[in-house]
């Protein structure tokens, strides 16, 4: 059962608790981006680039930084 909680975090070089902290930080950022996109839907002049900028930033953190650390393969960075 322990492996269920630790196998994936190990593949990205994190402990269970480190992975939880990173995942929660992403969840918070995505929630903020979702709220900005929702407000933008009703008031187009507000938060014009907030959600897309946050997604770009999260992509940089998740994909590009790991690529730089030789932890994942793929393009887009």
Secondary structure by P-SEA (a helix, b strand, c coil): ccccccaaaaaacccaaaaaaaaaaaaaaaaaaaaaaaaaaacccccccaaaaaaaaaaaaccaaaaaacccccccc
